[in-house]
């Protein structure tokens, strides 16, 4: 463990100059990298934080509310009104995640091609789907709406992370992703529940009654916000209107400083070869861990209310209110750990000890029948699980190069990882309530597997970095053209993996 922690000093230190053969096959001299003014850089990062973080958090909150509003609609009688029975609602939820996964990578490649305006179209898209869901009349209509919701929501989280990776350096990204990824669901959960309860108390609007009011108003708010985004969403740093000319120049220098082969911020051509290369060991490892962790985290939405009901006799509203404290604690815990990860310049360590916290929580939930202990275990599971998501996405993104691979990886990890939510829908079977022992045992096994996978991945990264330091990957640049060198990305011998 100590040797892995020491590795951060090597990974984050500036890359030493290599012989010309390692940089380019051309005899043309390589211009020296421009010196970046640290004070100007600090001012730029502060400005980006004040603009991007509130905006991206708002987008993710809208995304999360529109995705989960079906839960509030269910409580308000959606299944009865649409004539649904048995597992039909579970089928609808599963279909949403299938199309969510299908859309993720193509959506990010479209974002790379057309710019940040694509994010605005996505927000308008899932806002309209939510709005028109207020006029559903049968199960077939609900299925169709979940298909289109999955297609429009699928690329949102991935797109936000990809755009952020174009503005922030590697060591800066983890804290920013942690903030909007960690705070967004907590705000959405609290605000979405309050908004839904308030809307249900309002007078009916013609044929729009009960749960239909939730879809109509939430969808309308999101659609209007999406239309506003058409004019305010930040473009690529090279042409961003939120920055002046000097700031744009500095932003591009920061991008170049993170690259082995300087490209002045220009994006390489998207090719199938680069897309397929994105699914390397690092991406596969983080994606698998995300699937397993997501299965655990999504299942808690079923397990937590049952634990709270066992504490006493509570109404439905009182049960929902008592689910808030663990999520509020997790929001603060995510930010704390994102800050720790940024300061240590390590990803695997906060990820590892937080998954171990989840393991402890599930161990308590499986072995104890004490209601207070099980409620405390939910705090551990939610807090530890909340850190894992943003940490896995950031770890994979840190090690993704060139830009096409970054676009694919930021989509693949949370996108394919959404299959964990599908598994959770079926793992926590109603017949296993209220203890959900089988589901908790499955998640305990999954989280234990994550501990092993993360440890092995960190050891592999350390091993690979050592080989590059010894020059054992230098043959990869022999006889390569400038474009081929640029497209090497993470395979370039001067590239160092982030642990």
Phi, psi and omega in degrees: 000312180301321181294328178289321179296320179296335183298334183300329180295328179282317186292318187272351179286154179302143181288131179290151178294136179252166174304155183304329181297336180274347184256316183201148177275355180275150179274356181294138180294144179270121182295143180295148180291138180295147179279128182264126178290116184297327180290317177296322179295319179297318178295321180296313181298320178297317179296317178299319180299316182291334181265308189285317186296311177298321182293312182290326176295320179297319178298316182291326177297314178300317179301314185289320180296314182293330179287320188262359181296342178296334176294315176294324179294323179298314180299327184273008172104020181302315184298318180294316183293329181265003178068034182271154179207165178060227185264019184298323178293320177299322177297316179298318178296320180296316180299321177304311184291329177298313181284335173299314179293315181301323186280337194303301185292312176303323180297317180291327176292325174294320178298318177298323183282315189257351177092184188293344177302335178300325178298319179297319179296323177297315181297315177300320181299307183284340173293316179294321178298316179297318180300312182286346175293345177292346185246023178288150180231349181204175182295325179298321178295321178296318178301313180299319181294324180289330175298309182290328177294318178297319181294324182273327180278338188305321184266002189290303181300314180299319180295319179298317180293320180298314179298319178300321181293343176276344182254329187249150173289166182305310185288344179272335190294321188299320180292319182291317177296319179300323182293304185283329178288324182277319183281323185309304181298325180293315177296317181297318180296315181290309184291319181298317179294316179295317180297317181296316180295323178292318181294324181293337180273347180287159178294143180299148181249082182066237179279353180272100184235165176039243186295338180295328178296325180297309179297318185296308185289315179296321178294322179295316178300314181295318181297316178297318178299319178298320177296322177295323180299332178305333184255342186241348183296131184292134176278184176303146182309329183293338181222023183291131180279349178280351181244149172275179186300317180294321180291322177297318179298316179294320179299321179290325177296324178294322177296314180298324182297338181270356186251148176287310177259116185290134182232007182054034176081000181286143181266138178287165179291136178285125178230157178298325180300317180291323179297313181292325180294340181297334183271061178273188184299320182297311180296316180299317180298310181294323180293315179299317179297322180294319177302310183294319181289322180295323176301318179293312187292316181293327180295335181296334179297336176269322186285319186300312179301324180293325177293317181295321179297329180286348180281339182174188179266105183236149173285170180301318180295319180295323177297315180298321180297325182280354173276349184290313185307315179299324181285326175294318178297322181292325179298315179293321182294323178299314182294319178301314182287327175296321177294317178299316180297321179294318182292317180282341186056045177226145177249320188294326187292307176299325178297315184295310184288335177285324175293325175296325175297319178296320178301316178299317180299314180290328176298317178295317183295330181276324188265342184248146174248006178283124186297319180295320179294321181290325176294318176297323178297326178297324175301313182297316183293318182287317180295312180293319181293327180295327180287323187300318183302298180298328181291321179293316180297317181293319180299316179294319181294320178305326186257019181253123176201143006278202190297322179301317179295321178298319179296320181290315185293317179297339176269320187293317186296303178286334182289301177295328177299339179295342176300335176299324178293323177297316180297324181295324180302323184261341179287320179270080183285143179305326181292346181268356180290155002268351184280331183051046184297317181296317179296319179292323176295320178297317181289327175298318178295318180298314181292326175295322177294323178300318179304316180293314183297315180298317180297315180294323179294318178297320178294320178297315180300317179297317180297315181294319178298322178296320179298320180291324177295329179276000178081017184278359176244009185294338182293345181292340184259357184292128176071015182272145173281172180300316179295320179295322177295318181295322182282351176299323178055238183293344179279347181298136183299340178273349178288134177242128177295144171275124176272000000 
